[in-house]
Protein backbone atom coordinates (compact mmCIF):
# COMPACT_ATOMS: atom_id res chain seq x y z
CA UNK A 1 0.00 0.00 0.00
CA UNK A 2 1.65 3.25 -1.11
CA UNK A 3 1.58 6.43 0.88
CA UNK A 4 -0.05 9.54 -0.56
CA UNK A 5 1.68 12.28 1.39
CA UNK A 6 -0.62 14.99 0.01
CA UNK A 7 -3.58 13.37 1.75
CA UNK A 8 -1.90 13.33 5.15
CA UNK A 9 -3.36 15.85 7.58
CA UNK A 10 -1.96 16.70 10.96
CA UNK A 11 -4.00 18.39 13.67
CA UNK A 12 -3.05 18.91 17.30
CA UNK A 13 -0.32 16.26 17.16
CA UNK A 14 -2.65 13.57 15.78
CA UNK A 15 -1.76 11.92 12.47
CA UNK A 16 -4.80 10.80 10.50
CA UNK A 17 -3.29 8.30 8.07
CA UNK A 18 -5.04 5.22 6.68
CA UNK A 19 -2.09 3.96 4.67
CA UNK A 20 0.25 3.21 7.57
CA UNK A 21 0.81 -0.53 7.50
CA UNK A 22 0.13 -2.07 10.92
CA UNK A 23 1.18 -5.69 11.46
CA UNK A 24 -1.15 -6.66 14.30
CA UNK A 25 -4.74 -7.78 14.96
CA UNK A 26 -6.83 -8.92 17.94
CA UNK A 27 -5.52 -5.96 19.90
CA UNK A 28 -5.95 -5.05 23.52
CA UNK A 29 -5.04 -1.75 25.13
CA UNK A 30 -1.39 -1.64 26.17
CA UNK A 31 -0.27 -3.95 23.36
CA UNK A 32 2.55 -3.02 21.01
CA UNK A 33 1.85 -2.79 17.28
CA UNK A 34 4.58 -2.59 14.63
CA UNK A 35 4.09 -0.13 11.78
CA UNK A 36 6.09 1.11 8.85
CA UNK A 37 6.83 4.83 9.07
CA UNK A 38 6.67 6.50 5.64
CA UNK A 39 8.54 9.77 5.11
CA UNK A 40 8.34 12.40 6.45
CA UNK A 41 7.44 10.53 9.65
CA UNK A 42 10.59 8.45 9.35
CA UNK A 43 13.71 8.19 7.28
CA UNK A 44 14.31 5.53 4.67
CA UNK A 45 16.67 2.73 5.70
CA UNK A 46 18.35 0.88 2.83
CA UNK A 47 15.57 1.98 0.51
CA UNK A 48 12.87 0.66 2.84
CA UNK A 49 10.48 2.36 5.20
CA UNK A 50 11.52 2.13 8.83
CA UNK A 51 9.54 -0.30 11.00
CA UNK A 52 8.90 0.90 14.54
CA UNK A 53 6.87 -0.25 17.58
CA UNK A 54 4.00 1.87 18.87
CA UNK A 55 1.84 1.24 21.94
CA UNK A 56 -1.95 0.99 21.82
CA UNK A 57 -3.51 3.65 24.06
CA UNK A 58 -7.21 3.29 23.29
CA UNK A 59 -9.27 0.91 21.15
CA UNK A 60 -12.35 1.94 19.21
CA UNK A 61 -14.67 0.02 16.91
CA UNK A 62 -12.53 0.26 13.76
CA UNK A 63 -9.35 2.06 14.78
CA UNK A 64 -6.80 2.34 17.56
CA UNK A 65 -5.21 5.38 19.16
CA UNK A 66 -1.45 4.81 19.47
CA UNK A 67 1.59 6.69 20.73
CA UNK A 68 5.05 6.94 19.16
CA UNK A 69 7.32 9.48 20.80
CA UNK A 70 5.38 12.74 21.05
CA UNK A 71 3.13 11.83 18.13
CA UNK A 72 -0.29 10.21 18.45
CA UNK A 73 -1.37 7.94 15.60
CA UNK A 74 -4.78 6.69 14.57
CA UNK A 75 -4.35 3.22 13.05
CA UNK A 76 -7.20 1.49 11.28
CA UNK A 77 -7.71 -2.05 12.50
CA UNK A 78 -8.94 -3.52 9.21
CA UNK A 79 -5.34 -3.43 7.96
CA UNK A 80 -3.86 -5.29 10.94
CA UNK A 81 -2.26 -8.67 10.23
CA UNK A 82 0.35 -10.15 12.55
CA UNK A 83 -0.15 -10.54 16.30
CA UNK A 84 2.71 -9.40 18.54
CA UNK A 85 3.17 -9.23 22.30
CA UNK A 86 5.72 -7.23 24.28
CA UNK A 87 6.41 -7.40 28.01
CA UNK A 88 9.10 -6.01 30.30
CA UNK A 89 9.70 -7.44 33.76
CA UNK A 90 12.33 -7.24 36.47
CA UNK A 91 14.81 -10.11 36.32
CA UNK A 92 17.34 -11.28 38.91
CA UNK A 93 20.80 -11.10 37.34
CA UNK A 94 22.61 -11.62 40.65
CA UNK A 95 23.87 -15.05 39.59
CA UNK A 96 27.45 -14.45 38.32
CA UNK A 97 27.10 -16.77 35.33
CA UNK A 98 23.80 -15.22 34.23
CA UNK A 99 25.18 -11.70 34.58
CA UNK A 100 28.33 -12.58 32.66
CA UNK A 101 26.71 -14.53 29.82
CA UNK A 102 23.40 -12.71 29.33
CA UNK A 103 24.56 -9.23 28.33
CA UNK A 104 22.62 -6.56 26.48
CA UNK A 105 24.24 -7.79 23.24
CA UNK A 106 22.55 -11.20 23.58
CA UNK A 107 19.15 -12.50 22.53
CA UNK A 108 17.36 -15.69 23.51
CA UNK A 109 14.77 -17.03 21.12
CA UNK A 110 12.53 -20.04 20.60
CA UNK A 111 10.27 -21.00 17.71
CA UNK A 112 7.01 -22.93 17.42
CA UNK A 113 6.24 -24.83 14.24
CA UNK A 114 3.76 -27.40 12.95
CA UNK A 115 6.52 -29.98 12.46
CA UNK A 116 10.20 -30.59 11.87
CA UNK A 117 10.49 -30.09 8.10
CA UNK A 118 10.68 -26.42 7.06
CA UNK A 119 9.60 -27.41 3.55
CA UNK A 120 6.38 -29.10 4.66
CA UNK A 121 5.42 -27.28 7.87
CA UNK A 122 4.62 -23.77 9.04
CA UNK A 123 6.36 -21.39 11.41
CA UNK A 124 3.69 -19.88 13.63
CA UNK A 125 5.38 -18.25 16.62
CA UNK A 126 8.77 -16.80 17.55
CA UNK A 127 9.50 -15.66 21.08
CA UNK A 128 12.53 -13.61 22.14
CA UNK A 129 14.06 -12.49 25.43
CA UNK A 130 16.54 -9.64 25.65
CA UNK A 131 18.09 -7.65 28.48
CA UNK A 132 17.94 -3.94 29.19
CA UNK A 133 19.67 -3.22 32.47
CA UNK A 134 17.77 -5.16 35.13
CA UNK A 135 14.78 -5.71 32.84
CA UNK A 136 13.95 -8.81 30.85
CA UNK A 137 12.16 -7.84 27.64
CA UNK A 138 10.00 -10.48 25.96
CA UNK A 139 8.73 -10.10 22.38
CA UNK A 140 6.53 -12.63 20.60
CA UNK A 141 5.50 -12.68 16.95
CA UNK A 142 2.49 -14.85 16.05
CA UNK A 143 1.29 -15.96 12.64
CA UNK A 144 -2.48 -16.10 12.22
CA UNK A 145 -2.04 -18.41 9.23
CA UNK A 146 0.61 -19.69 6.81
CA UNK A 147 0.46 -16.48 4.80
CA UNK A 148 1.79 -14.52 7.78
CA UNK A 149 5.00 -16.53 8.13
CA UNK A 150 7.05 -14.01 6.20
CA UNK A 151 5.80 -11.14 8.37
CA UNK A 152 6.66 -13.08 11.53
CA UNK A 153 10.13 -14.02 10.34
CA UNK A 154 10.84 -10.51 9.01
CA UNK A 155 9.85 -8.97 12.35
CA UNK A 156 12.11 -11.38 14.21
CA UNK A 157 15.06 -10.80 11.87
CA UNK A 158 14.75 -7.07 12.35
CA UNK A 159 14.89 -7.50 16.12
CA UNK A 160 17.77 -9.98 15.80
CA UNK A 161 19.84 -7.48 13.80
CA UNK A 162 20.43 -5.45 16.97
CA UNK A 163 22.24 -8.29 18.79
CA UNK A 164 25.58 -10.08 18.41
CA UNK A 165 25.11 -13.34 20.32
CA UNK A 166 22.25 -15.83 20.06
CA UNK A 167 21.38 -17.88 23.14
CA UNK A 168 19.18 -20.93 22.55
CA UNK A 169 18.11 -24.28 23.88
CA UNK A 170 18.83 -26.78 21.08
CA UNK A 171 18.67 -23.91 18.60
CA UNK A 172 21.75 -25.15 16.75
CA UNK A 173 20.07 -28.51 16.30
CA UNK A 174 16.61 -27.29 15.26
CA UNK A 175 15.57 -23.63 15.45
CA UNK A 176 18.40 -22.09 13.45
CA UNK A 177 18.49 -24.67 10.61
CA UNK A 178 14.70 -24.38 10.37
CA UNK A 179 14.80 -20.57 10.13
CA UNK A 180 17.68 -20.62 7.65
CA UNK A 181 15.59 -22.86 5.39
CA UNK A 182 12.54 -20.62 5.83
CA UNK A 183 14.63 -17.56 4.91
CA UNK A 184 15.50 -19.24 1.64
CA UNK A 185 11.92 -20.31 0.93
CA UNK A 186 10.47 -16.90 1.79
CA UNK A 187 13.23 -15.00 -0.07
CA UNK A 188 14.63 -13.28 3.00
CA UNK A 189 18.29 -12.60 3.73
CA UNK A 190 19.85 -15.19 6.03
CA UNK A 191 21.75 -13.34 8.82
CA UNK A 192 22.53 -16.29 11.08
CA UNK A 193 26.15 -16.87 10.07
CA UNK A 194 27.00 -13.37 11.29
CA UNK A 195 26.19 -14.23 14.92
CA UNK A 196 27.95 -16.13 17.66
CA UNK A 197 26.05 -18.82 19.56
CA UNK A 198 25.63 -20.37 22.97
CA UNK A 199 23.39 -23.45 22.92
CA UNK A 200 22.43 -24.39 26.48
CA UNK A 201 21.35 -27.88 25.45
CA UNK A 202 24.74 -28.63 23.91
CA UNK A 203 26.56 -27.21 26.92
CA UNK A 204 24.55 -29.31 29.36
CA UNK A 205 24.71 -32.44 27.17
CA UNK A 206 28.50 -32.52 27.44
CA UNK A 207 28.14 -33.09 31.18
CA UNK A 208 25.15 -35.39 31.46
CA UNK A 209 27.06 -37.50 33.98
CA UNK A 210 26.96 -34.53 36.38
CA UNK A 211 23.18 -34.17 36.28
CA UNK A 212 21.98 -37.77 35.84
CA UNK A 213 18.55 -36.67 34.60
CA UNK A 214 16.11 -38.99 32.85
CA UNK A 215 15.52 -36.32 30.18
CA UNK A 216 17.42 -33.26 29.02
CA UNK A 217 14.51 -31.36 27.55
CA UNK A 218 14.12 -27.76 28.68
CA UNK A 219 11.25 -28.58 31.05
CA UNK A 220 13.29 -31.35 32.70
CA UNK A 221 16.16 -28.99 33.45
CA UNK A 222 13.68 -26.41 34.73
CA UNK A 223 12.34 -28.98 37.20
CA UNK A 224 15.92 -29.80 38.25
CA UNK A 225 16.38 -26.10 39.06
CA UNK A 226 13.04 -25.86 40.89
CA UNK A 227 11.19 -23.90 38.19
CA UNK A 228 7.43 -24.55 38.02
CA UNK A 229 5.48 -23.72 34.88
CA UNK A 230 1.85 -22.81 34.27
CA UNK A 231 2.11 -24.28 30.77
CA UNK A 232 1.33 -28.01 30.78
CA UNK A 233 1.75 -28.74 27.06
CA UNK A 234 4.60 -29.79 24.81
CA UNK A 235 5.27 -28.14 21.48
CA UNK A 236 4.10 -31.29 19.71
CA UNK A 237 0.79 -31.31 21.59
CA UNK A 238 0.12 -27.71 20.56
CA UNK A 239 0.37 -28.38 16.83
CA UNK A 240 -3.26 -29.48 16.66
CA UNK A 241 -4.25 -26.55 18.88
CA UNK A 242 -2.71 -24.17 16.35
CA UNK A 243 -4.31 -25.91 13.38
CA UNK A 244 -7.69 -25.67 15.08
CA UNK A 245 -7.00 -22.00 15.84
CA UNK A 246 -6.35 -21.32 12.14
CA UNK A 247 -9.69 -22.93 11.27
CA UNK A 248 -11.60 -21.38 14.16
CA UNK A 249 -9.73 -18.55 15.96
CA UNK A 250 -10.46 -18.55 19.68
CA UNK A 251 -8.96 -16.62 22.59
CA UNK A 252 -8.49 -19.76 24.70
CA UNK A 253 -6.45 -21.49 21.99
CA UNK A 254 -4.38 -18.37 21.39
CA UNK A 255 -3.67 -18.10 25.12
CA UNK A 256 -2.36 -21.69 25.23
CA UNK A 257 -0.07 -21.11 22.24
CA UNK A 258 1.23 -17.83 23.63
CA UNK A 259 1.80 -19.18 27.15
CA UNK A 260 3.91 -22.16 26.05
CA UNK A 261 6.27 -20.03 23.96
CA UNK A 262 6.28 -17.25 26.57
CA UNK A 263 7.45 -19.61 29.30
CA UNK A 264 10.08 -21.12 27.00
CA UNK A 265 11.77 -17.75 26.53
CA UNK A 266 11.01 -16.54 30.06
CA UNK A 267 12.76 -19.51 31.65
CA UNK A 268 15.66 -19.92 29.22
CA UNK A 269 17.66 -17.19 31.01
CA UNK A 270 16.92 -18.94 34.31
CA UNK A 271 18.73 -22.03 32.98
CA UNK A 272 22.02 -20.15 32.77
CA UNK A 273 23.16 -21.14 36.30
CA UNK A 274 23.54 -24.75 35.09
CA UNK A 275 26.58 -23.54 33.13
CA UNK A 276 28.35 -23.16 36.46
CA UNK A 277 28.35 -26.95 36.94
CA UNK A 278 30.60 -27.68 33.93
CA UNK A 279 32.78 -24.70 34.86
CA UNK A 280 33.31 -26.05 38.37
CA UNK A 281 34.07 -29.53 37.00
CA UNK A 282 36.63 -28.20 34.52
CA UNK A 283 38.28 -26.05 37.19
CA UNK A 284 38.50 -29.01 39.57
CA UNK A 285 40.62 -30.94 37.08
CA UNK A 286 42.73 -27.97 36.03
CA UNK A 287 44.08 -27.25 39.52
CA UNK A 288 47.75 -28.05 40.04
HUCOR-V361548 format. One record per backbone hydrogen bond with DSSP energy under -1.0 kcal/mol. NH is the residue of the N-H (numbers start at 0). CO is the residue of the C=O. E is the energy in kcal/mol with one decimal. If there is no record, write none. Layout:
nh:NH co:CO e:E
nh:NH co:CO e:E
//
This chain:
nh:6 co:3 e:-1.3
nh:10 co:13 e:-1.7
nh:13 co:10 e:-1.8
nh:14 co:71 e:-2.5
nh:15 co:8 e:-1.7
nh:22 co:33 e:-1.6
nh:29 co:55 e:-2.0
nh:30 co:27 e:-2.0
nh:32 co:53 e:-3.2
nh:34 co:51 e:-2.5
nh:36 co:49 e:-3.6
nh:40 co:37 e:-1.7
nh:44 co:47 e:-3.1
nh:47 co:44 e:-1.8
nh:51 co:34 e:-2.7
nh:53 co:32 e:-2.9
nh:54 co:66 e:-1.6
nh:55 co:30 e:-3.2
nh:56 co:64 e:-3.4
nh:57 co:64 e:-1.6
nh:59 co:62 e:-2.6
nh:63 co:74 e:-3.1
nh:64 co:57 e:-3.2
nh:65 co:72 e:-3.3
nh:66 co:54 e:-1.8
nh:67 co:70 e:-2.9
nh:70 co:67 e:-2.2
nh:71 co:12 e:-2.1
nh:72 co:65 e:-2.4
nh:73 co:14 e:-1.6
nh:74 co:63 e:-2.6
nh:78 co:75 e:-1.7
nh:79 co:76 e:-1.4
nh:82 co:141 e:-1.5
nh:84 co:139 e:-2.1
nh:86 co:137 e:-2.3
nh:88 co:135 e:-2.3
nh:90 co:133 e:-2.5
nh:98 co:94 e:-2.6
nh:99 co:95 e:-2.0
nh:100 co:96 e:-2.8
nh:101 co:97 e:-2.5
nh:102 co:100 e:-1.6
nh:105 co:102 e:-1.6
nh:106 co:164 e:-2.1
nh:107 co:128 e:-2.8
nh:108 co:166 e:-1.2
nh:109 co:126 e:-2.2
nh:111 co:124 e:-2.7
nh:113 co:121 e:-2.0
nh:120 co:116 e:-1.2
nh:123 co:111 e:-2.4
nh:124 co:111 e:-1.4
nh:125 co:140 e:-2.0
nh:126 co:109 e:-2.8
nh:127 co:138 e:-3.0
nh:128 co:107 e:-2.1
nh:129 co:136 e:-2.5
nh:131 co:134 e:-2.3
nh:134 co:131 e:-1.9
nh:135 co:88 e:-3.5
nh:136 co:129 e:-3.1
nh:137 co:86 e:-3.3
nh:138 co:127 e:-1.9
nh:139 co:84 e:-2.4
nh:140 co:125 e:-2.5
nh:141 co:82 e:-3.4
nh:142 co:123 e:-2.9
nh:147 co:144 e:-1.9
nh:148 co:145 e:-1.5
nh:151 co:147 e:-2.3
nh:152 co:148 e:-2.8
nh:153 co:149 e:-2.7
nh:154 co:150 e:-2.3
nh:155 co:151 e:-2.1
nh:156 co:152 e:-2.7
nh:157 co:153 e:-2.0
nh:158 co:154 e:-1.8
nh:159 co:155 e:-3.0
nh:160 co:156 e:-1.6
nh:161 co:158 e:-1.6
nh:162 co:159 e:-2.2
nh:163 co:104 e:-2.0
nh:164 co:104 e:-2.1
nh:165 co:195 e:-2.9
nh:166 co:106 e:-2.8
nh:167 co:197 e:-2.2
nh:173 co:169 e:-1.9
nh:175 co:170 e:-2.9
nh:177 co:173 e:-2.4
nh:178 co:174 e:-2.4
nh:179 co:175 e:-2.6
nh:180 co:176 e:-1.9
nh:181 co:177 e:-2.1
nh:182 co:178 e:-2.6
nh:183 co:179 e:-1.6
nh:184 co:180 e:-2.3
nh:185 co:181 e:-2.9
nh:187 co:182 e:-3.2
nh:193 co:190 e:-1.7
nh:194 co:191 e:-1.4
nh:195 co:163 e:-1.8
nh:197 co:165 e:-2.3
nh:199 co:167 e:-2.8
nh:202 co:198 e:-2.2
nh:203 co:199 e:-2.5
nh:204 co:200 e:-2.6
nh:205 co:201 e:-1.1
nh:206 co:203 e:-1.8
nh:207 co:204 e:-1.1
nh:209 co:206 e:-1.8
nh:211 co:207 e:-2.9
nh:220 co:216 e:-1.9
nh:221 co:217 e:-2.2
nh:222 co:218 e:-2.1
nh:223 co:219 e:-1.9
nh:224 co:220 e:-1.6
nh:225 co:222 e:-1.3
nh:226 co:221 e:-3.2
nh:237 co:233 e:-1.3
nh:238 co:235 e:-1.0
nh:241 co:237 e:-2.5
nh:242 co:238 e:-2.4
nh:243 co:239 e:-2.3
nh:244 co:240 e:-2.0
nh:245 co:241 e:-2.5
nh:246 co:242 e:-1.6
nh:247 co:243 e:-3.2
nh:253 co:249 e:-2.2
nh:254 co:250 e:-2.4
nh:255 co:251 e:-1.7
nh:256 co:252 e:-2.2
nh:257 co:253 e:-2.6
nh:258 co:254 e:-2.6
nh:259 co:255 e:-1.9
nh:260 co:256 e:-1.6
nh:261 co:257 e:-2.8
nh:262 co:258 e:-2.5
nh:263 co:259 e:-1.6
nh:264 co:260 e:-2.1
nh:265 co:261 e:-2.3
nh:266 co:262 e:-2.2
nh:267 co:263 e:-1.1
nh:270 co:267 e:-1.8
nh:271 co:268 e:-1.1
nh:273 co:270 e:-2.1
nh:274 co:271 e:-2.2
nh:275 co:272 e:-1.8
nh:276 co:273 e:-1.1
nh:278 co:274 e:-1.5
nh:279 co:275 e:-2.5
nh:280 co:276 e:-2.2
nh:281 co:277 e:-2.8
nh:282 co:278 e:-2.3
nh:283 co:279 e:-2.0
nh:284 co:280 e:-1.2
nh:285 co:282 e:-1.1
//
